[in-house]
Amino acid sequence: MVEYRAGDVDAFSMGVGEVCRLESLRQAVVPPYVLIIPFLDLPNFVEITHQDNLEEDGIHGAYFTLRAIEPGEGYLRVGFRDLRTGDVVIEKRIDLHVV
């Protein structure tokens, strides 16, 4: 399984049926980023099959296992939301191509 880090990529490609793992952005647990949660918004041609939290103390983040379900071009949004308000506080857009 191919692994990507959101902080290191601006785009990636997958084949239909392929599974990959995407590490979310990372953020230290320091004010004002104490009560935030990772999120991943995907286009409709990719799905999340599993999510795991990072196993590191003092760092917000997650691992997302993704599966390409049909061909398409678009982008995903990955980042953090404020746990209290639901507002996006950090965000990155990554281009995604499924062939």
mmCIF file as gemmi writes it, N, C-alpha and C atoms, coordinates in Angstrom:
data_model
loop_
_atom_site.group_PDB
_atom_site.id
_atom_site.type_symbol
_atom_site.label_atom_id
_atom_site.label_alt_id
_atom_site.label_comp_id
_atom_site.label_asym_id
_atom_site.label_entity_id
_atom_site.label_seq_id
_atom_site.pdbx_PDB_ins_code
_atom_site.Cartn_x
_atom_site.Cartn_y
_atom_site.Cartn_z
_atom_site.occupancy
_atom_site.B_iso_or_equiv
_atom_site.pdbx_formal_charge
_atom_site.auth_seq_id
_atom_site.auth_asym_id
_atom_site.pdbx_PDB_model_num
ATOM 1 N N . MET Axp A 1 ? 0.853 -1.174 0 1 0 ? 1 A 1
ATOM 2 C CA . MET Axp A 1 ? 0 0 0 1 0 ? 1 A 1
ATOM 3 C C . MET Axp A 1 ? 0.901 1.239 0 1 0 ? 1 A 1
ATOM 4 N N . VAL Axp A 2 ? 0.587 2.157 -0.874 1 0 ? 2 A 1
ATOM 5 C CA . VAL Axp A 2 ? 1.33 3.414 -0.982 1 0 ? 2 A 1
ATOM 6 C C . VAL Axp A 2 ? 0.905 4.335 0.169 1 0 ? 2 A 1
ATOM 7 N N . GLU Axp A 3 ? 1.871 5.046 0.74 1 0 ? 3 A 1
ATOM 8 C CA . GLU Axp A 3 ? 1.583 5.982 1.828 1 0 ? 3 A 1
ATOM 9 C C . GLU Axp A 3 ? 2.011 7.386 1.424 1 0 ? 3 A 1
ATOM 10 N N . TYR Axp A 4 ? 1.161 8.368 1.768 1 0 ? 4 A 1
ATOM 11 C CA . TYR Axp A 4 ? 1.442 9.766 1.489 1 0 ? 4 A 1
ATOM 12 C C . TYR Axp A 4 ? 1.308 10.558 2.781 1 0 ? 4 A 1
ATOM 13 N N . ARG Axp A 5 ? 2.047 11.663 2.868 1 0 ? 5 A 1
ATOM 14 C CA . ARG Axp A 5 ? 1.903 12.614 3.975 1 0 ? 5 A 1
ATOM 15 C C . ARG Axp A 5 ? 1.342 13.898 3.408 1 0 ? 5 A 1
ATOM 16 N N . ALA Axp A 6 ? 0.218 14.357 3.929 1 0 ? 6 A 1
ATOM 17 C CA . ALA Axp A 6 ? -0.439 15.553 3.411 1 0 ? 6 A 1
ATOM 18 C C . ALA Axp A 6 ? 0.486 16.764 3.437 1 0 ? 6 A 1
ATOM 19 N N . GLY Axp A 7 ? 1.355 16.836 4.41 1 0 ? 7 A 1
ATOM 20 C CA . GLY Axp A 7 ? 2.277 17.958 4.492 1 0 ? 7 A 1
ATOM 21 C C . GLY Axp A 7 ? 3.335 17.964 3.409 1 0 ? 7 A 1
ATOM 22 N N . ASP Axp A 8 ? 3.523 16.817 2.725 1 0 ? 8 A 1
ATOM 23 C CA . ASP Axp A 8 ? 4.597 16.684 1.735 1 0 ? 8 A 1
ATOM 24 C C . ASP Axp A 8 ? 4.121 16.633 0.293 1 0 ? 8 A 1
ATOM 25 N N . VAL Axp A 9 ? 2.814 16.465 0.046 1 0 ? 9 A 1
ATOM 26 C CA . VAL Axp A 9 ? 2.328 16.31 -1.326 1 0 ? 9 A 1
ATOM 27 C C . VAL Axp A 9 ? 1.333 17.41 -1.695 1 0 ? 9 A 1
ATOM 28 N N . ASP Axp A 10 ? 1.319 17.749 -2.976 1 0 ? 10 A 1
ATOM 29 C CA . ASP Axp A 10 ? 0.33 18.685 -3.509 1 0 ? 10 A 1
ATOM 30 C C . ASP Axp A 10 ? -0.64 17.965 -4.441 1 0 ? 10 A 1
ATOM 31 N N . ALA Axp A 11 ? -0.258 16.743 -4.874 1 0 ? 11 A 1
ATOM 32 C CA . ALA Axp A 11 ? -1.102 15.961 -5.771 1 0 ? 11 A 1
ATOM 33 C C . ALA Axp A 11 ? -0.644 14.506 -5.714 1 0 ? 11 A 1
ATOM 34 N N . PHE Axp A 12 ? -1.567 13.587 -5.988 1 0 ? 12 A 1
ATOM 35 C CA . PHE Axp A 12 ? -1.209 12.19 -6.176 1 0 ? 12 A 1
ATOM 36 C C . PHE Axp A 12 ? -2.268 11.499 -7.005 1 0 ? 12 A 1
ATOM 37 N N . SER Axp A 13 ? -1.901 10.31 -7.526 1 0 ? 13 A 1
ATOM 38 C CA . SER Axp A 13 ? -2.793 9.541 -8.394 1 0 ? 13 A 1
ATOM 39 C C . SER Axp A 13 ? -3.017 8.159 -7.81 1 0 ? 13 A 1
ATOM 40 N N . MET Axp A 14 ? -4.173 7.591 -8.148 1 0 ? 14 A 1
ATOM 41 C CA . MET Axp A 14 ? -4.513 6.232 -7.733 1 0 ? 14 A 1
ATOM 42 C C . MET Axp A 14 ? -5.175 5.539 -8.92 1 0 ? 14 A 1
ATOM 43 N N . GLY Axp A 15 ? -5.159 4.207 -8.912 1 0 ? 15 A 1
ATOM 44 C CA . GLY Axp A 15 ? -5.914 3.429 -9.878 1 0 ? 15 A 1
ATOM 45 C C . GLY Axp A 15 ? -7.223 2.992 -9.249 1 0 ? 15 A 1
ATOM 46 N N . VAL Axp A 16 ? -8.237 2.745 -10.076 1 0 ? 16 A 1
ATOM 47 C CA . VAL Axp A 16 ? -9.526 2.282 -9.564 1 0 ? 16 A 1
ATOM 48 C C . VAL Axp A 16 ? -9.308 0.991 -8.774 1 0 ? 16 A 1
ATOM 49 N N . GLY Axp A 17 ? -9.859 0.929 -7.576 1 0 ? 17 A 1
ATOM 50 C CA . GLY Axp A 17 ? -9.705 -0.226 -6.703 1 0 ? 17 A 1
ATOM 51 C C . GLY Axp A 17 ? -8.474 -0.18 -5.827 1 0 ? 17 A 1
ATOM 52 N N . GLU Axp A 18 ? -7.573 0.724 -6.098 1 0 ? 18 A 1
ATOM 53 C CA . GLU Axp A 18 ? -6.335 0.851 -5.327 1 0 ? 18 A 1
ATOM 54 C C . GLU Axp A 18 ? -6.627 1.434 -3.941 1 0 ? 18 A 1
ATOM 55 N N . VAL Axp A 19 ? -5.834 0.992 -2.979 1 0 ? 19 A 1
ATOM 56 C CA . VAL Axp A 19 ? -5.941 1.479 -1.602 1 0 ? 19 A 1
ATOM 57 C C . VAL Axp A 19 ? -4.633 2.181 -1.257 1 0 ? 19 A 1
ATOM 58 N N . CYS Axp A 20 ? -4.728 3.326 -0.596 1 0 ? 20 A 1
ATOM 59 C CA . CYS Axp A 20 ? -3.536 4.023 -0.13 1 0 ? 20 A 1
ATOM 60 C C . CYS Axp A 20 ? -3.805 4.571 1.263 1 0 ? 20 A 1
ATOM 61 N N . ARG Axp A 21 ? -2.748 4.986 1.907 1 0 ? 21 A 1
ATOM 62 C CA . ARG Axp A 21 ? -2.849 5.563 3.246 1 0 ? 21 A 1
ATOM 63 C C . ARG Axp A 21 ? -2.349 6.999 3.185 1 0 ? 21 A 1
ATOM 64 N N . LEU Axp A 22 ? -3.146 7.92 3.742 1 0 ? 22 A 1
ATOM 65 C CA . LEU Axp A 22 ? -2.793 9.338 3.761 1 0 ? 22 A 1
ATOM 66 C C . LEU Axp A 22 ? -2.672 9.795 5.211 1 0 ? 22 A 1
ATOM 67 N N . GLU Axp A 23 ? -1.492 10.286 5.561 1 0 ? 23 A 1
ATOM 68 C CA . GLU Axp A 23 ? -1.322 10.884 6.885 1 0 ? 23 A 1
ATOM 69 C C . GLU Axp A 23 ? -1.793 12.324 6.803 1 0 ? 23 A 1
ATOM 70 N N . SER Axp A 24 ? -2.652 12.722 7.73 1 0 ? 24 A 1
ATOM 71 C CA . SER Axp A 24 ? -3.168 14.094 7.749 1 0 ? 24 A 1
ATOM 72 C C . SER Axp A 24 ? -2.041 15.078 8.011 1 0 ? 24 A 1
ATOM 73 N N . LEU Axp A 25 ? -2.381 16.339 7.981 1 0 ? 25 A 1
ATOM 74 C CA . LEU Axp A 25 ? -1.453 17.344 8.472 1 0 ? 25 A 1
ATOM 75 C C . LEU Axp A 25 ? -1.191 17.069 9.945 1 0 ? 25 A 1
ATOM 76 N N . ARG Axp A 26 ? -0.13 17.612 10.469 1 0 ? 26 A 1
ATOM 77 C CA . ARG Axp A 26 ? 0.195 17.477 11.888 1 0 ? 26 A 1
ATOM 78 C C . ARG Axp A 26 ? 0.159 18.856 12.527 1 0 ? 26 A 1
ATOM 79 N N . GLN Axp A 27 ? -0.289 18.895 13.772 1 0 ? 27 A 1
ATOM 80 C CA . GLN Axp A 27 ? -0.307 20.157 14.503 1 0 ? 27 A 1
ATOM 81 C C . GLN Axp A 27 ? -0.026 19.878 15.967 1 0 ? 27 A 1
ATOM 82 N N . ALA Axp A 28 ? 0.949 20.583 16.519 1 0 ? 28 A 1
ATOM 83 C CA . ALA Axp A 28 ? 1.261 20.431 17.944 1 0 ? 28 A 1
ATOM 84 C C . ALA Axp A 28 ? 0.072 20.881 18.785 1 0 ? 28 A 1
ATOM 85 N N . VAL Axp A 29 ? -0.101 20.224 19.923 1 0 ? 29 A 1
ATOM 86 C CA . VAL Axp A 29 ? -1.181 20.575 20.855 1 0 ? 29 A 1
ATOM 87 C C . VAL Axp A 29 ? -0.704 21.749 21.703 1 0 ? 29 A 1
ATOM 88 N N . VAL Axp A 30 ? -0.854 22.947 21.134 1 0 ? 30 A 1
ATOM 89 C CA . VAL Axp A 30 ? -0.475 24.198 21.802 1 0 ? 30 A 1
ATOM 90 C C . VAL Axp A 30 ? -1.553 25.227 21.502 1 0 ? 30 A 1
ATOM 91 N N . PRO Axp A 31 ? -1.771 26.179 22.407 1 0 ? 31 A 1
ATOM 92 C CA . PRO Axp A 31 ? -2.78 27.21 22.122 1 0 ? 31 A 1
ATOM 93 C C . PRO Axp A 31 ? -2.423 27.941 20.828 1 0 ? 31 A 1
ATOM 94 N N . PRO Axp A 32 ? -3.375 28.25 19.991 1 0 ? 32 A 1
ATOM 95 C CA . PRO Axp A 32 ? -4.822 28.062 20.125 1 0 ? 32 A 1
ATOM 96 C C . PRO Axp A 32 ? -5.317 26.72 19.574 1 0 ? 32 A 1
ATOM 97 N N . TYR Axp A 33 ? -4.417 25.778 19.312 1 0 ? 33 A 1
ATOM 98 C CA . TYR Axp A 33 ? -4.78 24.504 18.673 1 0 ? 33 A 1
ATOM 99 C C . TYR Axp A 33 ? -4.906 23.35 19.664 1 0 ? 33 A 1
ATOM 100 N N . VAL Axp A 34 ? -5.581 23.597 20.774 1 0 ? 34 A 1
ATOM 101 C CA . VAL Axp A 34 ? -5.737 22.561 21.798 1 0 ? 34 A 1
ATOM 102 C C . VAL Axp A 34 ? -6.955 21.688 21.511 1 0 ? 34 A 1
ATOM 103 N N . LEU Axp A 35 ? -8.062 22.29 21.118 1 0 ? 35 A 1
ATOM 104 C CA . LEU Axp A 35 ? -9.3 21.551 20.876 1 0 ? 35 A 1
ATOM 105 C C . LEU Axp A 35 ? -9.635 21.518 19.389 1 0 ? 35 A 1
ATOM 106 N N . ILE Axp A 36 ? -8.811 20.803 18.618 1 0 ? 36 A 1
ATOM 107 C CA . ILE Axp A 36 ? -9.057 20.653 17.188 1 0 ? 36 A 1
ATOM 108 C C . ILE Axp A 36 ? -9.087 19.169 16.836 1 0 ? 36 A 1
ATOM 109 N N . ILE Axp A 37 ? -9.773 18.843 15.743 1 0 ? 37 A 1
ATOM 110 C CA . ILE Axp A 37 ? -9.836 17.46 15.273 1 0 ? 37 A 1
ATOM 111 C C . ILE Axp A 37 ? -9.523 17.429 13.777 1 0 ? 37 A 1
ATOM 112 N N . PRO Axp A 38 ? -8.84 16.37 13.317 1 0 ? 38 A 1
ATOM 113 C CA . PRO Axp A 38 ? -8.526 16.275 11.896 1 0 ? 38 A 1
ATOM 114 C C . PRO Axp A 38 ? -9.779 15.967 11.085 1 0 ? 38 A 1
ATOM 115 N N . PHE Axp A 39 ? -9.789 16.451 9.833 1 0 ? 39 A 1
ATOM 116 C CA . PHE Axp A 39 ? -10.873 16.1 8.917 1 0 ? 39 A 1
ATOM 117 C C . PHE Axp A 39 ? -10.295 15.84 7.538 1 0 ? 39 A 1
ATOM 118 N N . LEU Axp A 40 ? -11.083 15.122 6.724 1 0 ? 40 A 1
ATOM 119 C CA . LEU Axp A 40 ? -10.737 14.856 5.343 1 0 ? 40 A 1
ATOM 120 C C . LEU Axp A 40 ? -12.02 14.88 4.534 1 0 ? 40 A 1
ATOM 121 N N . ASP Axp A 41 ? -12.12 15.799 3.585 1 0 ? 41 A 1
ATOM 122 C CA . ASP Axp A 41 ? -13.249 15.868 2.662 1 0 ? 41 A 1
ATOM 123 C C . ASP Axp A 41 ? -12.782 15.325 1.322 1 0 ? 41 A 1
ATOM 124 N N . LEU Axp A 42 ? -13.524 14.337 0.799 1 0 ? 42 A 1
ATOM 125 C CA . LEU Axp A 42 ? -13.123 13.647 -0.421 1 0 ? 42 A 1
ATOM 126 C C . LEU Axp A 42 ? -14.107 13.873 -1.552 1 0 ? 42 A 1
ATOM 127 N N . PRO Axp A 43 ? -13.616 13.783 -2.804 1 0 ? 43 A 1
ATOM 128 C CA . PRO Axp A 43 ? -14.548 13.765 -3.927 1 0 ? 43 A 1
ATOM 129 C C . PRO Axp A 43 ? -15.309 12.433 -3.908 1 0 ? 43 A 1
ATOM 130 N N . ASN Axp A 44 ? -16.404 12.352 -4.668 1 0 ? 44 A 1
ATOM 131 C CA . ASN Axp A 44 ? -17.265 11.173 -4.596 1 0 ? 44 A 1
ATOM 132 C C . ASN Axp A 44 ? -16.671 9.918 -5.223 1 0 ? 44 A 1
ATOM 133 N N . PHE Axp A 45 ? -15.516 10.005 -5.864 1 0 ? 45 A 1
ATOM 134 C CA . PHE Axp A 45 ? -14.92 8.817 -6.482 1 0 ? 45 A 1
ATOM 135 C C . PHE Axp A 45 ? -13.865 8.142 -5.597 1 0 ? 45 A 1
ATOM 136 N N . VAL Axp A 46 ? -13.739 8.603 -4.362 1 0 ? 46 A 1
ATOM 137 C CA . VAL Axp A 46 ? -12.813 8.009 -3.382 1 0 ? 46 A 1
ATOM 138 C C . VAL Axp A 46 ? -13.548 7.912 -2.056 1 0 ? 46 A 1
ATOM 139 N N . GLU Axp A 47 ? -13.262 6.832 -1.292 1 0 ? 47 A 1
ATOM 140 C CA . GLU Axp A 47 ? -13.899 6.669 0.012 1 0 ? 47 A 1
ATOM 141 C C . GLU Axp A 47 ? -12.867 6.384 1.091 1 0 ? 47 A 1
ATOM 142 N N . ILE Axp A 48 ? -13.219 6.742 2.326 1 0 ? 48 A 1
ATOM 143 C CA . ILE Axp A 48 ? -12.39 6.405 3.494 1 0 ? 48 A 1
ATOM 144 C C . ILE Axp A 48 ? -12.838 5.026 3.965 1 0 ? 48 A 1
ATOM 145 N N . THR Axp A 49 ? -11.892 4.098 4.07 1 0 ? 49 A 1
ATOM 146 C CA . THR Axp A 49 ? -12.232 2.772 4.575 1 0 ? 49 A 1
ATOM 147 C C . THR Axp A 49 ? -11.841 2.606 6.042 1 0 ? 49 A 1
ATOM 148 N N . HIS Axp A 50 ? -10.911 3.443 6.508 1 0 ? 50 A 1
ATOM 149 C CA . HIS Axp A 50 ? -10.462 3.318 7.894 1 0 ? 50 A 1
ATOM 150 C C . HIS Axp A 50 ? -9.762 4.604 8.324 1 0 ? 50 A 1
ATOM 151 N N . GLN Axp A 51 ? -9.847 4.916 9.615 1 0 ? 51 A 1
ATOM 152 C CA . GLN Axp A 51 ? -9.143 6.075 10.176 1 0 ? 51 A 1
ATOM 153 C C . GLN Axp A 51 ? -8.508 5.669 11.496 1 0 ? 51 A 1
ATOM 154 N N . ASP Axp A 52 ? -7.237 6.018 11.67 1 0 ? 52 A 1
ATOM 155 C CA . ASP Axp A 52 ? -6.498 5.757 12.909 1 0 ? 52 A 1
ATOM 156 C C . ASP Axp A 52 ? -5.888 7.061 13.396 1 0 ? 52 A 1
ATOM 157 N N . ASN Axp A 53 ? -5.836 7.239 14.69 1 0 ? 53 A 1
ATOM 158 C CA . ASN Axp A 53 ? -5.174 8.411 15.267 1 0 ? 53 A 1
ATOM 159 C C . ASN Axp A 53 ? -3.669 8.22 15.248 1 0 ? 53 A 1
ATOM 160 N N . LEU Axp A 54 ? -2.942 9.333 15.212 1 0 ? 54 A 1
ATOM 161 C CA . LEU Axp A 54 ? -1.489 9.268 15.343 1 0 ? 54 A 1
ATOM 162 C C . LEU Axp A 54 ? -1.156 8.742 16.736 1 0 ? 54 A 1
ATOM 163 N N . GLU Axp A 55 ? -0.11 7.987 16.844 1 0 ? 55 A 1
ATOM 164 C CA . GLU Axp A 55 ? 0.291 7.392 18.122 1 0 ? 55 A 1
ATOM 165 C C . GLU Axp A 55 ? 1.36 8.239 18.819 1 0 ? 55 A 1
ATOM 166 N N . GLU Axp A 56 ? 1.309 9.545 18.637 1 0 ? 56 A 1
ATOM 167 C CA . GLU Axp A 56 ? 2.312 10.425 19.221 1 0 ? 56 A 1
ATOM 168 C C . GLU Axp A 56 ? 1.665 11.365 20.225 1 0 ? 56 A 1
ATOM 169 N N . ASP Axp A 57 ? 2.298 11.535 21.362 1 0 ? 57 A 1
ATOM 170 C CA . ASP Axp A 57 ? 1.808 12.488 22.355 1 0 ? 57 A 1
ATOM 171 C C . ASP Axp A 57 ? 2.105 13.909 21.9 1 0 ? 57 A 1
ATOM 172 N N . GLY Axp A 58 ? 1.165 14.808 22.142 1 0 ? 58 A 1
ATOM 173 C CA . GLY Axp A 58 ? 1.371 16.212 21.867 1 0 ? 58 A 1
ATOM 174 C C . GLY Axp A 58 ? 1.184 16.625 20.418 1 0 ? 58 A 1
ATOM 175 N N . ILE Axp A 59 ? 0.688 15.714 19.57 1 0 ? 59 A 1
ATOM 176 C CA . ILE Axp A 59 ? 0.496 16.013 18.153 1 0 ? 59 A 1
ATOM 177 C C . ILE Axp A 59 ? -0.917 15.621 17.741 1 0 ? 59 A 1
ATOM 178 N N . HIS Axp A 60 ? -1.644 16.554 17.1 1 0 ? 60 A 1
ATOM 179 C CA . HIS Axp A 60 ? -2.937 16.229 16.496 1 0 ? 60 A 1
ATOM 180 C C . HIS Axp A 60 ? -2.675 15.648 15.111 1 0 ? 60 A 1
ATOM 181 N N . GLY Axp A 61 ? -3.49 14.675 14.704 1 0 ? 61 A 1
ATOM 182 C CA . GLY Axp A 61 ? -3.389 14.129 13.361 1 0 ? 61 A 1
ATOM 183 C C . GLY Axp A 61 ? -4.011 12.756 13.283 1 0 ? 61 A 1
ATOM 184 N N . ALA Axp A 62 ? -4.072 12.214 12.069 1 0 ? 62 A 1
ATOM 185 C CA . ALA Axp A 62 ? -4.684 10.908 11.847 1 0 ? 62 A 1
ATOM 186 C C . ALA Axp A 62 ? -4.114 10.285 10.574 1 0 ? 62 A 1
ATOM 187 N N . TYR Axp A 63 ? -4.33 8.984 10.449 1 0 ? 63 A 1
ATOM 188 C CA . TYR Axp A 63 ? -4.044 8.251 9.223 1 0 ? 63 A 1
ATOM 189 C C . TYR Axp A 63 ? -5.377 7.864 8.61 1 0 ? 63 A 1
ATOM 190 N N . PHE Axp A 64 ? -5.55 8.15 7.319 1 0 ? 64 A 1
ATOM 191 C CA . PHE Axp A 64 ? -6.765 7.792 6.61 1 0 ? 64 A 1
ATOM 192 C C . PHE Axp A 64 ? -6.421 6.742 5.558 1 0 ? 64 A 1
ATOM 193 N N . THR Axp A 65 ? -7.147 5.634 5.544 1 0 ? 65 A 1
ATOM 194 C CA . THR Axp A 65 ? -7 4.643 4.492 1 0 ? 65 A 1
ATOM 195 C C . THR Axp A 65 ? -8.071 4.93 3.451 1 0 ? 65 A 1
ATOM 196 N N . LEU Axp A 66 ? -7.643 5.128 2.214 1 0 ? 66 A 1
ATOM 197 C CA . LEU Axp A 66 ? -8.53 5.537 1.13 1 0 ? 66 A 1
ATOM 198 C C . LEU Axp A 66 ? -8.607 4.449 0.068 1 0 ? 66 A 1
ATOM 199 N N . ARG Axp A 67 ? -9.777 4.351 -0.587 1 0 ? 67 A 1
ATOM 200 C CA . ARG Axp A 67 ? -9.954 3.417 -1.699 1 0 ? 67 A 1
ATOM 201 C C . ARG Axp A 67 ? -10.589 4.171 -2.858 1 0 ? 67 A 1
ATOM 202 N N . ALA Axp A 68 ? -9.976 4.045 -4.038 1 0 ? 68 A 1
ATOM 203 C CA . ALA Axp A 68 ? -10.513 4.677 -5.246 1 0 ? 68 A 1
ATOM 204 C C . ALA Axp A 68 ? -11.634 3.791 -5.786 1 0 ? 68 A 1
ATOM 205 N N . ILE Axp A 69 ? -12.831 4.36 -5.979 1 0 ? 69 A 1
ATOM 206 C CA . ILE Axp A 69 ? -13.971 3.541 -6.406 1 0 ? 69 A 1
ATOM 207 C C . ILE Axp A 69 ? -14.355 3.739 -7.876 1 0 ? 69 A 1
ATOM 208 N N . GLU Axp A 70 ? -13.933 4.835 -8.487 1 0 ? 70 A 1
ATOM 209 C CA . GLU Axp A 70 ? -14.171 5.042 -9.912 1 0 ? 70 A 1
ATOM 210 C C . GLU Axp A 70 ? -13.24 6.135 -10.419 1 0 ? 70 A 1
ATOM 211 N N . PRO Axp A 71 ? -13.019 6.204 -11.739 1 0 ? 71 A 1
ATOM 212 C CA . PRO Axp A 71 ? -12.124 7.226 -12.289 1 0 ? 71 A 1
ATOM 213 C C . PRO Axp A 71 ? -12.664 8.636 -12.033 1 0 ? 71 A 1
ATOM 214 N N . GLY Axp A 72 ? -11.762 9.576 -11.886 1 0 ? 72 A 1
ATOM 215 C CA . GLY Axp A 72 ? -12.17 10.965 -11.704 1 0 ? 72 A 1
ATOM 216 C C . GLY Axp A 72 ? -10.981 11.859 -11.436 1 0 ? 72 A 1
ATOM 217 N N . GLU Axp A 73 ? -11.221 13.162 -11.553 1 0 ? 73 A 1
ATOM 218 C CA . GLU Axp A 73 ? -10.229 14.177 -11.237 1 0 ? 73 A 1
ATOM 219 C C . GLU Axp A 73 ? -10.875 15.195 -10.319 1 0 ? 73 A 1
ATOM 220 N N . GLY Axp A 74 ? -10.159 15.603 -9.313 1 0 ? 74 A 1
ATOM 221 C CA . GLY Axp A 74 ? -10.685 16.576 -8.372 1 0 ? 74 A 1
ATOM 222 C C . GLY Axp A 74 ? -9.649 16.869 -7.307 1 0 ? 74 A 1
ATOM 223 N N . TYR Axp A 75 ? -10.126 17.176 -6.135 1 0 ? 75 A 1
ATOM 224 C CA . TYR Axp A 75 ? -9.211 17.464 -5.043 1 0 ? 75 A 1
ATOM 225 C C . TYR Axp A 75 ? -9.833 17.008 -3.729 1 0 ? 75 A 1
ATOM 226 N N . LEU Axp A 76 ? -8.977 16.825 -2.747 1 0 ? 76 A 1
ATOM 227 C CA . LEU Axp A 76 ? -9.434 16.552 -1.392 1 0 ? 76 A 1
ATOM 228 C C . LEU Axp A 76 ? -8.998 17.707 -0.514 1 0 ? 76 A 1
ATOM 229 N N . ARG Axp A 77 ? -9.705 17.876 0.578 1 0 ? 77 A 1
ATOM 230 C CA . ARG Axp A 77 ? -9.344 18.892 1.57 1 0 ? 77 A 1
ATOM 231 C C . ARG Axp A 77 ? -9.003 18.158 2.852 1 0 ? 77 A 1
ATOM 232 N N . VAL Axp A 78 ? -7.871 18.481 3.426 1 0 ? 78 A 1
ATOM 233 C CA . VAL Axp A 78 ? -7.436 17.88 4.677 1 0 ? 78 A 1
ATOM 234 C C . VAL Axp A 78 ? -7.04 19.005 5.618 1 0 ? 78 A 1
ATOM 235 N N . GLY Axp A 79 ? -7.304 18.826 6.901 1 0 ? 79 A 1
ATOM 236 C CA . GLY Axp A 79 ? -6.951 19.86 7.863 1 0 ? 79 A 1
ATOM 237 C C . GLY Axp A 79 ? -7.539 19.594 9.226 1 0 ? 79 A 1
ATOM 238 N N . PHE Axp A 80 ? -7.827 20.678 9.937 1 0 ? 80 A 1
ATOM 239 C CA . PHE Axp A 80 ? -8.349 20.586 11.302 1 0 ? 80 A 1
ATOM 240 C C . PHE Axp A 80 ? -9.54 21.505 11.483 1 0 ? 80 A 1
ATOM 241 N N . ARG Axp A 81 ? -10.494 21.034 12.272 1 0 ? 81 A 1
ATOM 242 C CA . ARG Axp A 81 ? -11.66 21.827 12.648 1 0 ? 81 A 1
ATOM 243 C C . ARG Axp A 81 ? -11.613 22.073 14.152 1 0 ? 81 A 1
ATOM 244 N N . ASP Axp A 82 ? -12.135 23.232 14.548 1 0 ? 82 A 1
ATOM 245 C CA . ASP Axp A 82 ? -12.302 23.546 15.965 1 0 ? 82 A 1
ATOM 246 C C . ASP Axp A 82 ? -13.388 22.625 16.513 1 0 ? 82 A 1
ATOM 247 N N . LEU Axp A 83 ? -13.09 21.917 17.574 1 0 ? 83 A 1
ATOM 248 C CA . LEU Axp A 83 ? -14.02 20.954 18.16 1 0 ? 83 A 1
ATOM 249 C C . LEU Axp A 83 ? -15.279 21.626 18.687 1 0 ? 83 A 1
ATOM 250 N N . ARG Axp A 84 ? -15.166 22.849 19.158 1 0 ? 84 A 1
ATOM 251 C CA . ARG Axp A 84 ? -16.315 23.549 19.745 1 0 ? 84 A 1
ATOM 252 C C . ARG Axp A 84 ? -17.235 24.152 18.693 1 0 ? 84 A 1
ATOM 253 N N . THR Axp A 85 ? -16.654 24.781 17.665 1 0 ? 85 A 1
ATOM 254 C CA . THR Axp A 85 ? -17.473 25.519 16.693 1 0 ? 85 A 1
ATOM 255 C C . THR Axp A 85 ? -17.662 24.79 15.372 1 0 ? 85 A 1
ATOM 256 N N . GLY Axp A 86 ? -16.788 23.839 15.072 1 0 ? 86 A 1
ATOM 257 C CA . GLY Axp A 86 ? -16.834 23.159 13.783 1 0 ? 86 A 1
ATOM 258 C C . GLY Axp A 86 ? -16.161 23.937 12.662 1 0 ? 86 A 1
ATOM 259 N N . ASP Axp A 87 ? -15.63 25.123 12.963 1 0 ? 87 A 1
ATOM 260 C CA . ASP Axp A 87 ? -14.961 25.949 11.951 1 0 ? 87 A 1
ATOM 261 C C . ASP Axp A 87 ? -13.619 25.343 11.557 1 0 ? 87 A 1
ATOM 262 N N . VAL Axp A 88 ? -13.281 25.452 10.278 1 0 ? 88 A 1
ATOM 263 C CA . VAL Axp A 88 ? -11.976 25 9.794 1 0 ? 88 A 1
ATOM 264 C C . VAL Axp A 88 ? -10.926 25.999 10.254 1 0 ? 88 A 1
ATOM 265 N N . VAL Axp A 89 ? -9.851 25.492 10.912 1 0 ? 89 A 1
ATOM 266 C CA . VAL Axp A 89 ? -8.788 26.374 11.402 1 0 ? 89 A 1
ATOM 267 C C . VAL Axp A 89 ? -7.488 26.204 10.616 1 0 ? 89 A 1
ATOM 268 N N . ILE Axp A 90 ? -7.3 25.032 10.007 1 0 ? 90 A 1
ATOM 269 C CA . ILE Axp A 90 ? -6.132 24.766 9.161 1 0 ? 90 A 1
ATOM 270 C C . ILE Axp A 90 ? -6.631 23.898 8.012 1 0 ? 90 A 1
ATOM 271 N N . GLU Axp A 91 ? -6.196 24.202 6.789 1 0 ? 91 A 1
ATOM 272 C CA . GLU Axp A 91 ? -6.68 23.443 5.635 1 0 ? 91 A 1
ATOM 273 C C . GLU Axp A 91 ? -5.634 23.405 4.536 1 0 ? 91 A 1
ATOM 274 N N . LYS Axp A 92 ? -5.582 22.281 3.837 1 0 ? 92 A 1
ATOM 275 C CA . LYS Axp A 92 ? -4.736 22.139 2.654 1 0 ? 92 A 1
ATOM 276 C C . LYS Axp A 92 ? -5.546 21.417 1.594 1 0 ? 92 A 1
ATOM 277 N N . ARG Axp A 93 ? -5.363 21.829 0.363 1 0 ? 93 A 1
ATOM 278 C CA . ARG Axp A 93 ? -6.048 21.209 -0.775 1 0 ? 93 A 1
ATOM 279 C C . ARG Axp A 93 ? -5.025 20.4 -1.556 1 0 ? 93 A 1
ATOM 280 N N . ILE Axp A 94 ? -5.368 19.143 -1.864 1 0 ? 94 A 1
ATOM 281 C CA . ILE Axp A 94 ? -4.47 18.244 -2.6 1 0 ? 94 A 1
ATOM 282 C C . ILE Axp A 94 ? -5.213 17.724 -3.826 1 0 ? 94 A 1
ATOM 283 N N . ASP Axp A 95 ? -4.607 17.9 -5.014 1 0 ? 95 A 1
ATOM 284 C CA . ASP Axp A 95 ? -5.204 17.398 -6.251 1 0 ? 95 A 1
ATOM 285 C C . ASP Axp A 95 ? -5.133 15.879 -6.272 1 0 ? 95 A 1
ATOM 286 N N . LEU Axp A 96 ? -6.2 15.26 -6.796 1 0 ? 96 A 1
ATOM 287 C CA . LEU Axp A 96 ? -6.297 13.806 -6.806 1 0 ? 96 A 1
ATOM 288 C C . LEU Axp A 96 ? -6.813 13.343 -8.161 1 0 ? 96 A 1
ATOM 289 N N . HIS Axp A 97 ? -6.133 12.36 -8.736 1 0 ? 97 A 1
ATOM 290 C CA . HIS Axp A 97 ? -6.516 11.786 -10.029 1 0 ? 97 A 1
ATOM 291 C C . HIS Axp A 97 ? -6.652 10.278 -9.863 1 0 ? 97 A 1
ATOM 292 N N . VAL Axp A 98 ? -7.798 9.75 -10.253 1 0 ? 98 A 1
ATOM 293 C CA . VAL Axp A 98 ? -8.016 8.301 -10.235 1 0 ? 98 A 1
ATOM 294 C C . VAL Axp A 98 ? -8.206 7.847 -11.672 1 0 ? 98 A 1
ATOM 295 N N . VAL Axp A 99 ? -7.392 6.878 -12.089 1 0 ? 99 A 1
ATOM 296 C CA . VAL Axp A 99 ? -7.441 6.371 -13.472 1 0 ? 99 A 1
ATOM 297 C C . VAL Axp A 99 ? -7.814 4.906 -13.485 1 0 ? 99 A 1
